[in-house]
Amino acid sequence: MQARPLGMPRWVREIVGVGVATALAIIVVASVAGSDRSELLLRDGDSLLTTLFARSLEVGQPQDWAMSTVLFLPELAVFCLLWALGLGVNATLVVSGVVNLVALYAAFRVAAGSHARARAPIAGAVLGSAAFALLAVLDTSASRDALELASLQATTTYYAATVVGSVLAVGLARRAFESSGWGAVIGVAVVSAASVLSNPLFAAWTTVPLIAIVLLISRDRRSRIVVAALVVGAGLGMLARLPFAGVIANTGAGYADPAHWLESLGYYVVLVDERARTLTGVGALVLSALLFIAGVALTGKLRERGPRIVALYSWTAPLLVLVDAIALGTHAARYLQPLAFAAALTLVVAPDAVKIAYGRLAAAVAAGVVLVAAIASLPRITHAVSTPDADLDCVTEWVDASHRTGAGQFWTIRLPKAHVADPRALVQVDHRLNGYAWLVDRDDFTVGEVTYLVVDAQSSAFELPGDVSMDDARVVSCGRYSILDFGDTALPLGPQRS
């Protein structure tokens, strides 16, 4: 039996879909914030880039940023808008996570097709979001290197915008085949250009796989137009990166080392093995395998080119990305995110291949359960946001009261730097006191010298200049942090490095 509408206006159904997706997003963020994974959401040195950027603007600091290959342009723009609400660091990070997941639902909704051409597209988008949310809540470790990919969408700098852009490009490619107009084609080019501008990884995740899929399905005029849109969009995105050359501290060329492909294979095998050692990890691996199998099966059932493109992408893109990651000798789980978001696309097009029957009561009950679960999750979020961090508070209060400038290493200093009254009071350095120009405003280094250091268990032993030694410092204990106060002795900063 074909899916029956809920007897309500289409716009109301769309709002209900967004509401369910928002509830799912709250559940995911609550799960992340209430588990060890909260380290990545609230305290991770990489994740705090957006916070440090917003704080730098807030205090009126000259902008001279050193970024990685990824520019994080959409992430920075969204975070700064949310920062303007005045919620504070932790609350803004949490709200940003919800926004990222709702944006992914919006991309799933595009991929689900229009009401005129697709069967139950809202249900498909919700199913995709639900599958992705389930994968995310099964992520529980504090490690940024774990094969826990879906939960990264809740963070601000682990390629959330690239994930949304990838799904959106696939959805627009589908719609380009379901309409003779140019809107979707132009959309493919625009999304591709914007995504590559911010993160060239989009080309590997989406441009190359999608071109291969489109040409595999057909090579008629429409196919060639869509391929051209992908190529032109990627090319324009690369050209648009040229004015940002002074901002990019690392082109990314060093991330690839094909000669070490065997070590890369071993690395990812170890990640799978580690994932399989926990019950939640086994659940995630089984769910991923089922989604992969379903994607292959749906590809065989679908006949129309639009939804078939989505189904093909759901399982071929993860395979291609995994093979590429190994062939290039990479060692980073975050590069494999299509294994999560592309896999969820399987359910987005499931209604196009499988006849679904649902009634008003069943849909209302399902939505109600999700809503109740989301409401029940709110205290968990509130606890994660508002629970005091005595060690961090000790550092920030001392720094604010000192009215002097200190320094620390990347993984140590970024959390206190994000929370002190003036982020310029803490400078990011390496163990030799050279300015560490990585995901930071290089204007920090113009201070030239510091008079105290902040260290913790992640800090390497400092090599101090001249005849200054660590014994010259007065140690202020702040739990997991220690402040080494050199008083009137100035420690000069060395040259910048990245």
N, C-alpha and C positions, 0 to 999 in steps of 0.2 A: 504494500500500500504506500502511496506517495505521502510525504510528510504533509500534515494538515496544519495550516496556520492557526495561531492562537485566537483568532477572531478579534484582533485589535489592530488599529492602524499600524502601518509599516513603521512610521517614525517612533511609535511607542515601543514596538518590538526592538528597534535599534537601541533605544535608550535602556531597555531592559538588558540587552546584550552588554552594553557598556557597564551597567550596574553590576552584573554578574562578574564581568572581567575585573572591575575595580575590587570587588569582594575577594576574588581569587588573588589579586595582587597584594591585598592587605594580609591575607593568610600566608603568602609566600614571604613577605617582608617580616612578618611576625616570627615565622619559623627561622629565618636567617638571623634576625636580631636576638632571638632567644636561645640560639645554639652557639657552639664554638665558631661557627661561620661569621658571627658578628664581628670578629677581628677584621674581616675583609670589608664589611659594610661600614664600620664606624671608626676603625683605628689603623687601617692599613696605609702604609706610606704612599703607595700608588693611588689608592682610592681618594686620598685627601688632596689630590691635585686641584680638583674643582673648588674645594674649600679654600685652599691657599690662594687660588686665583681671585675668588670673590673677596677675600680678605685684603689682598693687595690693592684691588680697586677701591675697596671701602676706605682704606687709610690714605688714598691719593698717591700711592707710590708710582713712580715712572715705570712703564711696562716694557721690560726687556727680557722676555721669557726664553728659556732653553727647553725645548720640547723634544720628545722622542720622534720616531718616524710618524707616529700618530699625533695629529693636532688636536683631537677631541673638540672640534668646534661646536657641534650640536650639544654635546654634553656640558661644555662650559656655558653656552648660552642659556640652556634650560636651568642649570644650577644657579646662575646669577639671578635669573628671574625669581626663582624660589627663595634665594637668599634675601631678596628684597622684602619678603614677608616678615622678616625679623624673628624667625623661629629658633635660631641658634644652630650650632654645628650639627649635633646629633639628630635633631628633629628634621633639619633640612635634608640630611643624608637619607633619612628614612622616607620622607615624602618624595624625594627624587627617585628612590627605588620603586615606589608605587607608580610614579609617573612613567618610568621606563617600561614597566610591565603592562600598563594600560596602553602605552604606545605600541607595544608588540601586538596586543590584541587588535588594535586598529589596523596594523599591517596584515594580520591574519584575516581580518574582515575583508580587506581588499583582495587577498588571495582566494577567499571563498567565492568570489564572483558576485555578479549583480543578481537581483531578484528575477530579472527577466530571463537570465540564462542558467542560473544555478538552482538546485533543489536545496532548500533550507540553508542558505548561506550564513545566517546568523548562528544557527545551531552548529554549523561547521567551524566557525571562528571560535565559538565558546568551547567546543570540544578540543580544538587545537590548544587554546589557552589552558584548559584543564589538564591536558597531557603534559604541557610544559611546566605547569605549576606543580604537578605531582613529581616530576623529575627534580624540580628545585627544592621541594621540601625533603627530599631524600638526601640532599647535600647537607652534611653536618660537621665537617672537619674545619679546622682553622687554617689549613694549608692553601695557599694560593696556587700551589703546584699540583694539587690533587685533581683527579679526573672527575671533578664535580663542576659541571659546566653551566647548567641552567641557572643556578643561583647567582652566577656572575652578572646576570642581567639586572639584578637589584643594586649593583654597585655603580659608581659613576665613571670609572675609567678602565673597565675591562670590556670595552668595545660595545657598549649597549646600543649606541646609535648605529653602529655598523650592522648589528644583528637586525635592528628594525629596518634599516635600509635594504638589507639583503632580502628579507621577506617581502618588503614592499615592491622591490624590483621584480621579484618572481610573480607577485600578484598582478602588477601592471602588465607584465609580459602575457600573462593569461588573458587579461582583458583586451590587450591589443589584438588577440586572435578572435575575440568574441564580439568585436566591434570594428566597423570599417573606418571609423573616425581616426583622428590623429592625436586625440588627447592622451590616451594611454601610451602611445609611442613616445610622445614628447615627455611624458612622465618618466618612462624608463630612462631616457637620456638624462633628464634633470637629476633623478635620484642617483643614477650611476656617477654623474659628475660630482655631485655634492659628497657622496660617500667616498669616492676615491680621493677627493681633495682632503678630506679629514683623515682617511685611513686607507692606504693602498692595499691593505689586506682584503678589501672588498673585491678586488679583481680576482683573487684566488678563490674566495668563498662563493662568488656569484657570477662575475662577468664570464670567466672561462667555462664553468659548468653550464651556465644558462645558454651560452652560445652553442656549446656542443649538443645540448638537449634540443634546442630549437632546430638546428640543422639535422639532427637525427630524425625528428618527427616529420619534417617536410622541408623542401627547399624552394617553395613557391615565392612569389613576389612579397607576400606579407612576411614570410620568414626572413627574407633578406632585409626587409625594412627594420624588423625588430633587432636583428643582429647588428645592423648598421647603427641603430640607436644605442646599443650596448657598447659598441666599439667607440663611437663618437663621444659618448658620455664619459667613458673611462679616459679617453685621450684628453678631453677638456679638463677633467679632474686633475690629471697629471700636470697639464700646463698651468692650471690655477695654483699649483703648489709652488711654482717658481718664485713668486713674490715672498713666500714664507721661508726661503732658503736660509735666511739668517736666524730663523727661529728654531729650525730643525738641527738639533745637536748631534743626531745620529741618523744616517740615511737608512739604516737597517741592513746594509750589505753584509755586515758581520754576523747577522743572525743565521745566515745560511752557510752550511758547510757540507756539501754533498759527499765529500770523502768520508764523513762519519755517519753515513746512513745506517750502518749496522748498529752503532751505538744508539742512534735515535730509535731504531726499532726496539732495541732492548729496553730503552727508557720508557717507551709507551707500553710495552708488555708489563713492565714493573708497575706502572700506574693502574693497569687493569687488574693485576694481581692484588694490589693494595685495596682497590675498590671492592674486590670480591671477598675481602676478609671481614666485612661487616654485613649485618642483615639489611641495613638500608642500601648499602652498596650493591648487594645481590639483587635487591628489588629494582634498583635503577638499571642495572645491566639487563635484567629480564625484560623490563618495560621497553628499554631501547631496542632489544632484539625483536620484541613483538611488533613495535612500530616499524622496524626495518622490513620485517616479513610482510606486514600489512601494506606497506608502500609498494613492494614488488607486486603483490597480489592485485592491488588497486590499479596499478599501471596496466596490467593485463585486461582489466575489466572496462576501463575508461576508453571511449572511442573519440570523443571530441578533443581537439588539440589543446584548448585552454586548460581544462582541469588535468589533462594528461601531463602537461608541462609541469604543473605543481607536483603531481604524484611522482614523476620521474626525478625531479629535483630532491624530493624528500629522502631518497635513498642513494642516488648517484653522487650528489654533492658531498655527503659525509665520506663516501668511499674515496672520491677524488682528492678531497682535502687531506684525508688521512695518508693516502699514498704520497701526495706532494710533501706533507710535513716530514715523512720518513725519508723520502728521496733527497730533500734539502738538508737533512741532518739537523733538524730543529729539536729543541728540548724545552717545550712550553705547552702545557695542556690547554691554555687559553686559545691557542691557534685552532683547536679542534671543536670550537663551539657549534659548528653546523651539525655535529652529532646530536645535539640537543634541539636547537630551534628548527633545523630542517626536518628532523624526524617528526616533530610535532605537526608539520604540514600534512602528514599522512592523514590525520583525522580531519583536517580542514576540508579536504576534498572527499572524505568518506561519504557524505550525503549524496554526492554526484554519482557514486557507483553503487551504493547500497540503499535500498528502499527503507525508509525509516518511518515508523508510526509513533507518534507521541500525541498525547492529549493535553488539554489545558491543565488538568490536575497534576499530571506527572511533571510537566515543565515547571509548574508553580512550586511543587514540592522540592524539586531539584534546586531551583533558584533560592527557595527559602532556606534549605539546608546550608547552601554556600553562604548566604547572608548571615545566618546565625553563627556559623563558624568564623566568619570575618569579625563579627561583633565580639565573639568570645576571644579573638586574637588580640584585640586592642589593648587589654591590660598588659599583655606580654610586650607589646611595642612600647607602651608607656614606661614600663619597668626598665627596658633596655636603654631608653632615651634619658630617663631621669635619674637612674642609679648613680650616685656619686662615685668618682674615681679618686680616692684619697691621694694616691701617689701622683697622679696628673695634677690635681688641684694644688698639691704641695709645690710642684715645680712652677706652675703658672703664677701662683701667688708670690713666690720668691722672685721670679723674673720680673713681674710687674712692679714689685716694691724696689727692686735694685736700680731701675732706670739706667741700666747698662746693657751692653750687647754681648751675647755669648754665642756659642757654636755647638754643633753636634753632628753626628753622622746620619746618613739618610734615614735608616729604619728607626733611629732613636729620636731624632729631632722633629720630625714632621708632625707628629701628634701634638706635642706641646706648642709647636709653632702655629698650629691651626687654632689653638685655644687661648693663647696669651692676648693681652689687650692690643698690642701692636706686633704683628708678625715679623717686623723688621728687627725685633729684639733678639731673634735667634737665627743664626746663619748656618746654612748647610755646608759642611766641609767633609773632606776625607780624613784618614787617620794622620795625614801629614799637615793638616790645616790648610790644604789647598782648597780653593772654592770649588765645591762639587756642583757644577752647572748642569743639573739634570732635573727636569720637571719643576723648575723653580725660577723666580724672577731674579735675573742676574744683577739687578740694581742692589740687591742685598749686599753684594760683595764690595760696594763702594765704601763701606764703613772702614775697610782696611785692617782693622784689628779687633780683637775680642778680649775679654778679661775673665771669662769663665767658660767651662765646658759642661755639657750635660751628657752623661753616659748611662748605659744600662747593659744588660747581658748580651745585647746584639752588637755592641760597639767593639770594634777592634782596638787594640792598644795604640794609644796616640804616640807619635814621635814629635816631640816638641822642639821648637827652634832654639838655637844658641845654648846658653847654660841653664835654661829653665827646665825643671823636672816636675814630675807629678807630685813629688813630696812637698813642693812649694805651695800646693793648693790646700785651702781649708775645705774639708769635705762636708757637704750638707746632704744628709741622708733623706731621701724621699721615697722610701719603699723600694720599688723596682728601679727607681732612678737614683742617681747620685749627681750632685752639682759640685764640680771642682772649681772653687772660687780662688782666683789668683790675685784678688784685690786690686792693687794699683799696678800690678805687672801686666803690661799689654802683650798679647800674643799676636804677632802679625800674620795676616792671611797670605797664603801663597797664591800662585797663579791659578787661574780657573782650569778645570778639566771636566770632561763629561764621560 
